[in-house]
Amino acid sequence: MSRFNRRNFIAAAGVAGLFKSTEAGAGAQQPNRPVNRNSAPSQLRITDMRAVLVASNFDYPIIRIDTNQGVYGLGECRDAGREGTALVLKPHLAGRNPLGIEPILDSIRIFSNHQRMGGGYAAVDMALHDIAGKVYGVPAWRLIGSKYRDRIRCYCDTDQSADPKIFAERLKKRKAMGFTFFKMDLGTNLVRNRPGAVNSYGTATEKGLEYLGEYIQAVRDGIGADAPLAADHFGALTLKDSIRYARSFEKYDLAWAEDMIQVGHLGPGGDAPKNWQAYKELKESTTTPINTGESLFGLEEGFREFIDNRAVDIIHPDPLTSGGIRETRRIGDYASMHGVQMAIHFAGSPVGCLASVHMAATLKDMLAMENHAVDIPWWGDLVSGPSKPIVDRGYITVPDAPGLGVELNEAVVKEHIRKGGYFLPTPQYDDPILDRFRQGGPYPHLDENGNLVNGR
């Protein structure tokens, strides 16, 4: 027998043995597994995109992508953004198969940017994963990898108080709720009225920094010296001011100082930190861990230079700006490969929250994920599906239901609509030219005389 035939014989025998072993172990013949008959994947097509804007501490722009087979997906634009950043992408989605997630995302990437302009891309990403998970009967996390954790550790931002004792009590209440990771707002305005605390440029003097330290120490005394404690919202700081602040915080062993540089680089108020060189100088000037990234979009567009140049200790993407589930996973994997830690910023609704949780479950390395809604009593009631409370003793359980594992509670959502209505039609975002082109018609173009042919 030739080697080729012998190999085929051995392979066939092995397969036959496998089937025999499986049947023997099962005893009787196994029943057929249930088949999802709600969708014919190859014929699935996107037919519409609609939105609802929920009024909250930061408004939640939630979108819905509909298909010709009744399967729909939910997504969310960045908090305090607007649903239009997603709806303008509708002409580029209509008629396409939503299961082609990466080709679709590649085609709309050019319409994304930093700050809230990443929200449209992110919302579409989430909705596509919701649809695909429902069609295939798997949770969204399974579409991008495997779980490294069943629960996501959370921290929540905590409003400041001019009274250090009240400030500390607020953080102690977080601990009583079960949180094990903490963050405090430490604005320079806390000490503005103290003599000699703030200079004419509005930043803290050395005496003012000592006063700010009193707030940190009061919180430390309340939650314990070993509890991870981060700080944010320092005010409009230059690089030099940021270095002064960060050095003054070193003795308090902060988990990180967040988004410190707010003057002198791209973005209104410094909200989109593109100047990695400034952050690198800050990082190398202090032992306080430096964190930034909540308003950056994309690995190549935003995070790669920060990671390659080790410009920060911790990257801090918000999935509703950074690119949703798939892109934020890419960012996390790249950071892990380069030894840079990652935390997750989040301040949206349960839809975006659970989408981010699916993503976070697949990360090899992650510190914690923010939740900005633990003081909003109706926040979890916006959806059904996940176990309640969604944030339970400082953790969120990763869903195993198909897709994102959440459905909107229509009655509760309608109680909190900011404007417009509940997923009203959006014909203003249709594009008859693109629709005609997808159906085989000619695309508009200029003839040899410069006249528009096949236009509207």
N, C-alpha and C positions, 0 to 999 in steps of 0.2 A: 504493500500500500504506500503510495507516495506521501511525502511529508504534508503536502497540501490536503490530501484526502484524510490523512490520519488526524490532522488538526480539526477538520470539519467534523469527523466522527466523534472526537473527544468533546468538542463544543456541544454537539447535538445531544450526546449522552448526558452531559452536565445539565443542560436545560431540562431534559426529560426527567432527570433525577430530582431537580428542583421542584418541578410540578408534582412529582410523586410524593416527595417529602411534605410539600404544602398540604396536599390532600390527606395524607396520612395523619398529619398533625391536627387537621381540622375535623377528621372523622367523616362526617357527611359532606356532601358538596356544599360549598359556600353559596349563600344567596347573592344575587346580583346587588351591587351597591346602588343606592339611589342616584339618579341622574338629574342634574339641574335642567329642567325643561322650560325654565322661564326665559331662556335666551338662546338664540342661534348665533353664536359669537361671530361667525364670518359675515353675517348679514346685519350686524348691529351698526347703527348709524346715529350720530348726534343730530338732533332736530331742533334744539332750542337751548337758550340760557336765560335764566331769570335771577332776580335778586330780592332780598329783603334787608333793610337796614334796621338793626336792633339798637335802641337807645340804652346806653349804660354809662359806666364811669368813663370808658372809651367806647365809642360806637362800634358795633360789630357788623361789617358788611358781609352777609352770607349769600352765597350763590348756589344755584342748582342747575346742573346740566342734565337735560332730558334726552331720551333716545326713542327710536321708533318701536322699541319692544317693551316700553314701560319701565325699564330699569333706569334709575336716575342716580346722580352722585351729588353730594354736598361738599362745598368748599368754603373757604373764608379768606377775604382780603385782610390786610394788616389792620389792627385796631386803630381807630381814629382816622382811617382812610375812607375811601368811597368805593362803592360797588362798580362804578364806571371803569375803574382800572382793569376789571375783569370783563365787563360787558363789551368793551371795545374789541375784545378778541373773538367775539361770537362769529363774525364772518369767516374767520380763519379756522373755525372748528366745525361749522355746520356741514353735514354730509359726510364727515369722516368717521371712521371706526374708532370709538374711544379706547379700544384695547391696544391700539398702537401708541402707547403712552409716550415713549421716548421720541419717536418721530414727530408727534404733535408738539411736544415740549420744545424740541429743537427748532421747529418752525416758528414758534412765538417768542423765542428767547430774545430776539432783537428788539422786542417791544418792552423789555423790562429794564429797570434801573434801580438805583439805591433808594433808600428811604421808603415811603409808601408806594413808590412805583414798582416795587417788586411784588406787590400784593396780588395783582391780577394773575401773573404767572403762577404764583403759589396757590391761589384759589383753584385754578384749573388743574394743577397737579393733584391736589387733594381730591377733587371731584372725580378725576379719572381713576385714581386708585380706589375710590369708593365704588365706582361702577364695576371695575375689573374684579374687585374682591367679591362683589355680589354675584357676578356672572360665574366666576370660578368656584364660589363657595368657600373662600379663604379670607382670613383677616388681612388688612392692608400690609401689616408688617411682613407677612409671608411672601408678598410680592417683591420685596427688596432684600430679603435675607432671612436670618434666623434670630430668635430672641436670645439676648444675653441676660435679660432680667424680666421678671414677671410683674414688678412694680417699679414705678418711677418716683424717685425721691423729689420732693418739692420744697421750694422756699417761697416766701411771699414778701413783697416789698411792704414796708411799714411806714405810715405817715409820721412826720416828725412832730415834736412838741417843744415849745420854748422851755418847758419845765423838764429837766433831766429825769426827775422821779416819774413823771407821767410817761415820758418816752420809754423809760425802762419797763414800766408796767405794761405798756403795749407789747413789747417784745416778750415779756413773761407770759402774757396771754397766748401768744403764738406757741410758746413752749407747752403750755397747758393743753392746747389743741392737738398736740402730738408732733409738731414740727421739730426737726432736728437740724435744720439749716436756716439761717436768718439773714435778713438784709434790712438796713436802715437808711432813710434819706438823711443826709448830713449837709444841708444847705448852709452856706455862709450867712444867710439871712437870720439864722438862729442867734447869732451873736452881734448882729448889726447895731443894736442899741446899747451895747456895753462900751464904756469909755475906752478908746484906744484899740478896739478890737478889729476894726475894718478901716482900710486906708481909702484914699480918695478915688482909687480905681475900683473900689467895691470888692476887694479881696481881703482875706484875713491877714492881719499882722501876726507876728510871732505870739503876741499875747492872745490874739483871736484864735490862733491854732491851739493854744493851751485850753481855751474855753471849749472849743470843739472836742478836744480830747476828753473833757469832763463828761460829755454826752456818751462817748464810746465807753468810758469806764463805768458809767452808771448802768448801761446796758449789759456790759460784761459782768458786772456784779449780779445782775438779775438772771441772766441765762447761763452763766458759768464760763469760766476762763477757757474751757476746752471746746466750746460750741463754735462751729463755723459761723462767722459773722462778716458779712460784706457791707459795703457802703457805696452810696450813689448820690447823684443830684447835688454836686458841690457848688454849682454856679458857673459863671463864665470865666473859666481859667485858661490862661496861656500855658505854654509848655513850662516856662520857668515857675509859674505859680503852682502848677501841678506837681513839679518836683518838690517844692517846699511842703506842700500839703502831704504828699505821699511819705516823705521822710519823717514828718511829725507824727504820722500814724504808725510808724514801724513798731513801736513798743507795745501796741495793742494787738498785734498778730491778727490782722484782718485776713479774711479768706480772699478778698480782692477789693481794690478800689476801681470803680466802674466808670467808663466814659469820662475820664477826667479832663482831657484837653478839649475845650469848647471854643477856643479862639485861635485863629491863625491857620486854619486849614479848611478844605472844601466842605461846603454845606452850610445852610443857614443855622447859626448857633452851633456849628460844629457837629450837627446831628449825623453826618455821614463821614466818619473818620477815614479818609483816604490817605492821610499822611502817615504812612507806616514809619517813616524815618523819625518823626517826632515821637511816636509811641515807643520806638526802639530806644531813643535817648532817655525817655522817661523810665522805661523798664530797667535800663542799665544804671540808673541813678539812685535806685531805692531797692530795699528788700521787700517792700509792700508789693504783693502780687498785682499786676496790672491786667485789666479786663476791658475789652471793647468788642463791638461788632454787631449790635442789634439792628443797625440800619444799613448793613451791607448786603448786596445781592450777589450770589453766585460765587463758586470757587475761583474761577479764573478772573472774574471781574472784580471781586472784592477781597476774598480771604487769602488767596494764595500768597501774595506778597507779604502779608503779616506773618503767615506760617513759615514760609521759606526763609525769611529774615529774622525769625524768632523775635518779632517786634513786641509781642505781648506774652504774658504767662498763660492767659486763658482767653480763648475765643468765645464769643457770646452771640451766636446767631439767633435771630427770631425766625422760625420757619415760615411765618407769614410774610416776611420780606426776603429772606435768604433764598427762597425757591421751593418751599413746600417739603414734601416727604423725600423725594428721590435726590434732589440737589443738596439738601441739608445733610442727608446720609453721606453723600460724596465728601462734603466739607468735613464732617466728623471723622471719616475714615482717613482723609488726608492729614488732618491734625494729629490723629493717633499715630500714624506712621512716622510723623516727625516729632513726636514727643511733646506736643502742645496740648494742654488740657482743654476741655470743652464744658461749658454750661449752656443752658438754653433760656433765652428770654421769651416770655409769653404774657400777653395781656388781653386775650380775646375771649371768644365764646367757647362753650363746650365742643362745638364742631371743630374749630381749629385746635383746641386743646387735645382732643382725642386723636386727631390726625398727627399732632406732634408727639404724642405718647407712642403711637405705633412706630414712628421713626426712631424715637429715643430708645425703644426696646432693642433695636438692632445695633446700637453703637457699642463698640468694644469698651470705650472709655467715656464716662460722663459723670460730672459732679452732681448736678441737680438741675431741675427745671422750675422756672418761675410760674407762679399763679397770682394774678392780680385781682381775683374776684372772691376771695374767701370771706369778705365782709358783705357780699351781695347776697341776700337770702334767697332770691329767686333764680340765681345763676344756673344752678344744676337742673332746675325745673324746665329750662328751655328745651331739654332733650329727653328722650327715653332711650333705653338700651343699656347704658353702662350701669354698674351697681352704684347705689347712692349711699352716703354722699360720694360725689366723684372724687374729691380730695378727702381722704379718710386717714386721720392721724398722720398727716404729712406725706401721704403716698397716694398715687393713682394706679389702680390695677390696669394692666394692659388688656384690652378687649381681645377675645377670641372669636367674636361674631364676624360674619362676612363683611368685607369692606371696612369702613371706619367703625361700624358697630354702634352708630347713633342715628336716631331719627328725630326730627324736630317735633316738639309739642306745639302744634299749631295754635291752640288756644292761648298758651302762655306767651308765645312769640307775638301774637297779635296785641297783647296787652302792652307791649314795649316797643312798638314800631316807631321809629324816629320820623319818617316821612314816607309818602307813597303808600304802598299796600303790601300785601303778602304775595310775593312772586307774581306780580302783574306782568302781562305780556311786554316784550321789549322790541317791537317792530322797528323802532328808531335805530337799532343796531344791526338790522339786516342789511345785506349788500346784494342786490339783484344781479349785479355784474358777476360777482364771484359765484353766486348760485348757478347762473346760466353757464359759466365756464365749467363748473364741476359736472354739469349735466351733459357735457359734450359740445356746448356752444362755443362760438369764437370769443376770444378775449379782446377787449377794446385795444385799439392800437392806432397809430398815426399812419396814414397812407403816404405815398411818395410826394404828395403836395402839402403834407403837414396837417391834413384834416383828420379829425377824430372819427374812427370807424367803429361801429358796435358799442357806442357809448350809452349812457343812460338815455 
